[in-house]
Every structure is written in C-alpha cells, then in structure tokens.
Amino acid sequence: MTKLSVNINKVATLRNARGGNVPDVLKVALDCERFGADGITVHPRPDERHIRRQDVYDLRPLLHTEFNIEGYPSPEFIDLVLKVKPHQVTLVPDSPTQLTSNAGWDTKKNLAFLSEVLEEFKKAGIRTSVFVSTDVEMIEYAAKAGTDRVELYTEPYASGYVKDPEAAVAPFVTAAKAVRSLGLGLNAGHDLSLVNLNYFYKNIPWLDEVSIGHALICDALYLGLERTIREYKNCLCQ
C-alpha cells in the first residue's frame, strides 16, 4: 500500500501570517491522522517562515502515524532531527532562502557529504530518504551514499501531465524501476494533486509513500480536510 504523508507547512504559513495559534498546527496534524493520513511531513526552514522548530518538538509525542522531517542537512537541522528522532528524514538540497524545493541532489558531487550525514542518521535508527531527479546516475549515487529510500522530485511530471500524461510519466517509470533494482524504497513528492496522482500511482504502484502539501491544503479549502484526505487516499488505489 502506498502511504499518504500530509505536509502541513502551508497550515503553519497561514498561522504565521497573523500570529497567534489559528489555525492550530498540532490539531490539524492530528485531524489529518484521524481522517486517514498515513503520516505527517514537515519542512522546518532556518527562517521559520512556516513550520517552527518548536512545532517539530511539539508534534513528535502527539503523532500516531509516521513522522517525516525534510530539509537541508545543516548542523542545526541535523541536531533537530537527532533530538526528535522521527521515523524518516528526507534530505533536500534547498538553500536557506529558497521558496520551495525545485531540484534533486547532485548525489555524485555530494557523495562524501551525503554519506556522512546519512550514516549519522542511520546510527540513530532513523530511516533516510534523499530527494532526487529521475536521472538514473543520481539514483545510483544515492544508493552508494547509503540511503534507505529516494524521493523522486515530481514537479516535471506535474507540469507535463496536462499536455501528455504518458510522456510525462515515462522518465519516472524508468527511474522507479532503477530504484527498485537497487533495493531502495521509493517515495515521491512535489506538485502531486487530485488531477495527476492516480495516473502516477497506476504507472508506479510499488511506491512506498507520497508526500503532498500545497495542493492538498488548497483542495481542503473547497472540499474540507476530511473529504480531501479521503479523495487523495482513493487516488492511491488501482
């Protein structure tokens, strides 16, 4: 079964726009679980413009499903993850000022760095994932670095889906087969939505997890959170 991890960053963005605690990030996370989400994802950035470090500490003892923390492995991020010990840490190559993740790692160039960081997390018993493009060489070097999983950066798929779904998904199928042949777990995320998720899943049904935030939270404004999560879960069925 492919798991749905809900990224709640956008909920924190809305809260931070006015100060205070409305909407309540912790309550929304627990509601997501109650409505059927298989996990919660957060991406704490250095400027805390959405998820704050304190949110991460507060969420850990409350969650009943898998907790995934993603981010660039700066010393501060590594320290946070080792203290919180989520089920999974996803490493992304974002700069501190980046608006959102927009590329996978150059795992060949960063092999030594990633190997060291991944080893530290694995010693702490935390499952690791590395954010990559569909470039098979980058996937192979992620495996050499010692990651447990990779997360495919799916924005190119989402962008091409409307015009030609078959062409858009083709490089992801090739990449997913390479991931499987290397014995790695497979996650995916970025711009997946109710429009394109089911087609992606049907072509790569061995996906372990999708992480979805922006589109899901936007859909919830119209459909309500409970119905939205149900509909995303339905997309992860044949």
HELIX and SHEET records of a PDB file:
HELIX    1   1 ASN A    9  ARG A   18  1                                  10    
HELIX    2   2 VAL A   25  ARG A   34  1                                  10    
HELIX    3   3 ARG A   53  LEU A   59  1                                   7    
HELIX    4   4 PRO A   75  VAL A   84  1                                  10    
HELIX    5   5 LEU A  111  LYS A  123  1                                  13    
HELIX    6   6 VAL A  136  ALA A  145  1                                  10    
HELIX    7   7 GLU A  155  TYR A  161  1                                   7    
HELIX    8   8 PRO A  165  SER A  181  1                                  17    
HELIX    9   9 LEU A  197  ASN A  203  1                                   7    
HELIX   10  10 HIS A  214  LEU A  223  1                                  10    
HELIX   11  11 LEU A  225  CYS A  235  1                                  11    
SHEET    1   A 9 LYS A   3  ASN A   7  0                                        
SHEET    2   A 9 GLY A  39  VAL A  42  1                                        
SHEET    3   A 9 GLU A  66  GLY A  71  1                                        
SHEET    4   A 9 GLN A  88  LEU A  91  1                                        
SHEET    5   A 9 ARG A 127  VAL A 132  1                                        
SHEET    6   A 9 ARG A 149  TYR A 153  1                                        
SHEET    7   A 9 GLY A 185  GLY A 189  1                                        
SHEET    8   A 9 GLU A 209  ILE A 212  1                                        
SHEET    9   A 9 LYS A   3  ASN A   7  1                                        
END                                                                             
